[in-house]
């Protein structure tokens, strides 16, 4: 997780994926319940190489996400 981070998001997403959820389902489950989600930026790759990402509407400055085969990259405060 990054931007204005909440370190608990990563562990919760990982726990859901360990229970069989896809990267996208796990990330959506966590972010749908997360306070201040609009300030968060999260990128995830699961064991099947499926990617997911979330960038809230209040992420600081210029931000972007790029997905590739088996990878995802995210950045904020980019210039």
N, C-alpha and C positions, 0 to 999 in steps of 0.2 A: 504494500500500500504506500501511497505517497500523496503529495500536496499537503494538506492539513491532515495528517495521518491519524489513524486509530489502529494501533498494533494488534488489537484483538480480531480485526477483520480477517487477517491472513489465517490465523488458527481456526477460526470458525469455518471458513471456506474449505480449508484442508480437511477438517473433520467430516464435512458433508461429502466431499469427494471420496474420502476413505470409505464412507458408507455407500458409495456407488453412484452418487450424483455426478452429472457431467460438470465441466467447468462453468458453463453458462447457467445451468440450473442452480448450482451451489452459490455462485456469485449473486444471482438474482435473489435467491432466498435470503441471503445475508443483507444485501443492500436495501431490499424492500422494507426491512425492519430497523434499519440503522438510523439513529438520530444524526442530523447534520450530514447526511449522505451527499448533499449537493456540494460539499467541500472536499470530497474524497476522489482519488483516482486509484484504480486497482486494475492489475493485469494478471491473468491466470492461464496456466497450461495444465491440463490434466494428463493422466497416464496414457490416455489414448491419443495424445497430441492435439486435442481439441482446445481451442483458445476462447477466452472471453475477456472483455474489458468493460470498465465503467469509468466514466468521467462526469462528475457532477457539474451542474450548471454554474457553480460558483468557484470552480477550479481557477487558481490564480493565473493571470496573464495569458500568454500564448501557450496553448497545450495541444498535444496531438497523440494519436495512437496509430501504430502500423502493425498489421498482422501479416505473417508469412507462413510458409509451410512449417508446422511444428514450433512456431514462435510468435511472440507478441512483444512489442516494445511500447512504452508510454513515457511521455515527458511533459513537464510543466515548467513554467517560468522560462520558456524558450525564447531566444532572441533571434 
